Amino acid sequence: MKKMCVLLLLLAVFISISAVSATENISASDSACEISEVEQDNIEVSISDDSNQNNTLSTDNDGDDSSQEIIQIPSKVSAKNIKSTYGTKAKFSLKVFNQNGSVIIGENVRFKVAGNVYNTKTDSNGIATLKLNYDAGKYTINYYVGNLSGENTYTVSNNITMKIFKWGNKGDISKVKLLKKNMPNNKWIKKAIKAAKKGNLLLKFKGGKGKIVFITAGVHGNELSSQVGVMKLIEYLSKTPIKGTVYIMPFVNIKAISKKVRHTGTDYNRVANKAGTISNKIVNLVVKCNADAYGDFHTTQPGGSPGKDIVMGSKAPAKKCNKLTKYIARYAKVNKRIYKYAGQQYPGALADNVNKKGIPAVICEVLLPHNTVTAKTVKTSYNMMIALLKFNSIV
């Protein structure tokens, strides 16, 4: 019985101790959940994504934003039209700006010119550069950068040069009133008139890699309409892009021209087959220039020979001369005469002796009294010159 009482007493003590311990645990837990209002005002809240440690949202706006990447959006470009001459490299520059007006570095830019596409990037100054070297002509430069696009022009003029041959043949052409009166206001014509005081001048117009044509006028000094016509051609070629090369000696017999006479003792169109003569030197020059065709332009007297608006050529030896003669006659609406072989009528003529070198060569005449000029004959002579160039795909 005593043992039972002792066991019951021990059990009662154990239960009492367990109750006190449980009460202490509950009190500690309640204390940990209490948060004062002061503590709530000072708390920082952050959201972290373990997959991207840089994706952080903070209520603190006092931080430094300089490390954030600024998106560059092309919003404006600056460029100018460019001009050049054939054979000279041109540089087109396009400057790119962002929405804040600052330049953009390393921006992709695409250019398109005459079907050609060029891709580049802006440099440290925000400039994309395109280097061009095209044949004579006017081109459109299309550009594309971001969502922007636009265009500018690239104009290439013929390359014009002049050379003077001091063959002892010179004079003041400006004294011829009819030539001066009908002279176009063109700097290259003025240079040619001035150069004639020193010798035989040769103008060269080059606009591309096409064919080469050589033209002369003024073989006979008093045949003025063809000389005015060739001056108009010079004006045209100084402003109009061509696809090849044109050589022009506008005043052959300068002495005779300045004195308003046919010649001064020697007819240049009768001695081209004789070495050392100026006309023979011209034949050799045409060959040296690798000409594909040659045209010599004259004025014929009423009642003279040939006495009509006409183009004259031959079937041989230059193979294409026959076709060239027919083409000029059809285009300029003039008569034609085609000989079986060059030099049949005039063995010393310039055109015939060029033809004998294998180069298609023609003589073009307009009908008018010597030392006179009319708009009609000038136009006809000029049209035959244009036909010569068209046949050779230069204009």
Residue pairs with C-beta under 8 A, 6 or more apart in sequence:
44 58
44 59
44 60
45 59
46 56
46 57
46 58
47 56
47 57
48 55
48 56
49 55
72 98
72 104
72 107
73 98
73 99
73 146
74 96
74 97
74 98
74 104
74 107
74 145
74 146
74 147
74 148
75 97
75 98
75 99
75 148
76 96
76 97
76 101
76 148
77 94
77 95
77 96
77 97
77 143
77 145
77 148
77 150
78 94
78 95
78 97
79 92
79 93
79 94
79 95
79 143
79 150
79 152
80 93
80 152
81 152
81 153
81 154
81 155
82 90
82 91
82 92
82 132
82 152
82 153
82 154
82 155
83 90
83 154
83 155
83 156
83 157
84 90
84 132
84 154
84 155
84 156
84 157
85 136
85 156
85 157
85 158
85 159
85 160
86 135
86 136
86 156
86 157
86 158
86 159
86 206
86 207
86 208
87 133
87 159
87 206
88 133
88 159
89 131
89 132
89 133
90 131
90 132
90 133
90 154
90 156
91 129
91 130
91 131
91 132
92 111
92 129
92 130
92 131
92 132
92 141
92 152
92 154
93 127
93 128
93 129
93 130
94 109
94 111
94 127
94 128
94 129
94 130
94 143
94 145
95 103
95 122
95 125
95 126
95 127
95 128
96 103
96 104
96 107
96 109
96 122
96 126
96 127
96 128
96 145
97 103
97 104
97 126
98 104
102 126
103 122
103 125
103 126
103 127
104 122
104 126
105 122
105 123
105 124
105 126
106 121
106 122
107 121
107 122
107 126
107 128
107 145
107 146
108 119
108 120
108 121
108 145
109 119
109 120
109 121
109 122
109 128
109 143
109 144
109 145
110 117
110 118
110 119
110 143
110 144
110 145
111 117
111 118
111 119
111 120
111 128
111 130
111 141
111 142
111 143
111 144
112 118
112 141
112 142
112 143
112 144
113 130
113 132
113 134
113 139
113 140
113 141
113 142
113 154
114 134
114 139
118 130
120 128
120 129
120 130
121 128
122 128
123 129
128 143
128 145
130 141
132 154
134 154
134 156
135 156
135 207
135 208
135 209
135 241
135 243
136 156
136 157
136 158
136 159
136 207
136 208
136 241
136 242
136 243
137 155
137 156
137 207
137 241
138 153
138 154
138 155
138 156
138 241
139 153
139 154
139 155
139 156
140 151
140 152
140 153
140 154
141 151
141 152
141 153
141 154
142 149
142 150
142 151
143 149
143 150
143 151
143 152
156 207
156 241
157 207
157 241
158 205
158 206
158 207
158 237
158 238
158 240
158 241
158 242
159 204
159 205
159 206
159 207
160 188
160 203
160 204
160 205
160 206
160 237
160 238
161 203
161 204
161 206
162 188
162 191
162 192
162 195
162 201
162 202
162 203
162 204
163 201
163 202
163 204
164 195
164 198
164 199
164 200
164 201
164 202
165 199
165 200
165 201
165 202
165 281
165 285
166 198
166 199
166 200
167 199
167 200
167 278
167 281
168 199
169 199
169 200
169 253
169 254
169 255
169 278
170 196
170 197
170 198
170 199
170 200
170 254
170 255
171 196
171 197
171 254
171 255
171 257
171 258
171 259
172 196
172 197
172 258
173 179
173 193
173 196
173 251
173 254
173 257
173 258
174 180
174 193
175 258
176 224
176 257
176 258
176 260
178 224
178 228
178 371
178 372
178 373
179 224
179 227
179 228
179 231
179 257
181 373
182 228
182 231
182 373
182 378
183 189
183 193
183 228
183 231
184 231
184 232
184 234
184 235
186 231
186 234
186 235
186 238
187 238
188 203
188 234
188 235
188 238
189 231
189 234
189 235
192 201
192 203
192 231
192 234
192 250
192 251
195 201
196 251
196 254
196 258
199 254
200 249
200 251
200 252
200 254
200 278
201 249
201 250
201 251
202 247
202 248
202 249
202 285
203 234
203 247
203 248
203 249
203 250
204 245
204 246
204 247
205 237
205 238
205 242
205 245
205 246
205 247
205 248
206 242
206 244
206 245
207 241
207 242
207 243
207 244
207 245
208 242
208 243
208 244
209 244
210 242
210 243
210 244
210 245
210 392
210 393
210 394
211 244
211 245
211 292
211 293
211 392
211 393
211 394
212 244
212 245
212 246
212 247
212 289
212 290
212 291
212 292
213 244
213 245
213 246
213 247
213 291
213 292
213 293
213 294
213 295
213 388
213 389
213 392
213 394
214 246
214 247
214 248
214 249
214 285
214 286
214 289
214 291
214 293
214 294
214 295
214 354
215 230
215 233
215 246
215 247
215 248
215 249
215 294
215 295
215 296
215 297
215 385
215 388
216 248
216 249
216 250
216 252
216 282
216 294
216 295
216 296
216 297
216 350
217 226
217 227
217 229
217 230
217 249
217 250
217 251
217 252
217 296
217 297
217 298
218 226
218 227
218 230
218 250
218 251
218 252
218 253
218 254
218 257
219 252
219 253
219 268
219 269
219 279
219 296
219 298
219 350
220 253
220 256
220 262
220 263
220 267
220 268
220 269
220 298
220 299
221 253
221 255
221 256
221 257
221 258
221 259
221 260
221 261
221 262
221 263
221 264
222 256
222 257
222 260
222 261
222 262
222 370
222 371
223 262
223 298
223 299
223 370
224 299
224 370
224 371
224 372
224 373
225 299
225 366
225 368
225 372
225 373
225 374
225 377
225 378
225 381
226 297
226 298
226 299
226 364
226 366
226 381
227 250
227 251
227 257
228 373
228 378
228 381
229 297
229 366
229 377
229 378
229 379
229 380
229 381
229 382
229 385
230 248
230 250
230 297
230 381
230 385
231 250
232 378
232 382
233 248
233 382
233 385
233 386
234 248
234 250
237 246
237 248
240 395
242 389
242 394
242 395
243 393
243 394
243 395
244 392
244 393
244 394
245 394
246 389
246 394
247 286
247 289
247 291
249 282
251 257
252 268
252 278
252 279
252 282
253 263
253 264
253 268
253 278
255 264
256 262
256 263
256 264
260 371
262 370
266 277
268 277
268 278
268 279
268 350
269 279
269 296
269 298
269 346
269 348
269 349
269 350
270 346
270 348
270 349
271 277
271 279
271 280
271 348
272 279
272 280
272 282
272 283
272 348
272 349
272 350
272 352
272 353
273 280
273 343
273 347
273 348
273 353
274 280
274 348
279 348
279 350
279 353
280 353
282 350
283 350
283 353
283 354
283 357
286 294
286 354
286 357
286 359
287 354
287 357
287 359
291 354
291 359
292 359
292 360
292 392
293 320
293 324
293 359
293 360
293 361
293 388
293 391
293 392
294 351
294 354
294 355
294 359
294 360
294 361
294 362
295 351
295 361
295 362
295 363
295 364
295 384
295 385
295 388
296 349
296 350
296 351
296 361
296 362
296 363
296 364
297 364
297 365
297 381
297 384
297 385
298 363
298 364
298 365
298 366
299 365
299 366
299 367
299 368
299 370
299 377
299 381
300 306
300 307
300 308
300 310
300 365
300 366
300 367
300 368
301 307
301 368
301 369
301 370
302 367
302 368
302 369
306 312
306 335
306 337
306 365
307 367
308 334
308 335
308 365
308 367
309 332
309 334
309 335
309 365
309 366
309 367
309 377
309 380
310 329
310 334
310 335
310 336
310 337
310 364
310 365
311 325
311 328
311 329
311 332
311 334
311 335
311 336
311 337
311 362
311 363
311 364
311 365
311 384
312 325
312 336
312 337
312 338
312 339
312 351
312 362
312 363
312 364
312 365
313 321
313 322
313 324
313 325
313 336
313 337
313 338
313 339
313 351
313 355
313 360
313 361
313 362
313 363
314 321
314 322
314 325
314 338
314 339
314 340
314 341
314 342
314 344
314 352
314 355
315 321
315 322
315 338
315 339
315 340
315 341
316 340
316 341
316 342
317 341
317 342
317 355
317 356
317 358
318 342
318 355
318 358
318 359
318 360
318 361
319 360
320 360
321 342
321 355
321 360
321 361
321 362
322 338
323 391
324 360
324 362
324 388
324 391
325 336
325 337
325 338
325 362
326 336
326 338
327 387
327 390
327 391
328 334
328 336
328 362
328 364
328 384
328 387
328 388
328 391
329 335
329 336
331 383
331 384
331 386
331 387
331 390
332 380
332 383
332 384
332 387
333 383
334 364
334 380
334 384
339 345
342 351
342 352
342 353
342 355
342 356
342 361
343 349
343 352
343 353
343 355
343 356
346 352
349 363
350 361
350 363
351 361
351 362
351 363
352 361
354 361
355 361
362 388
364 381
364 384
364 385
364 388
366 377
366 380
366 381
367 377
368 374
368 377
386 395
389 395
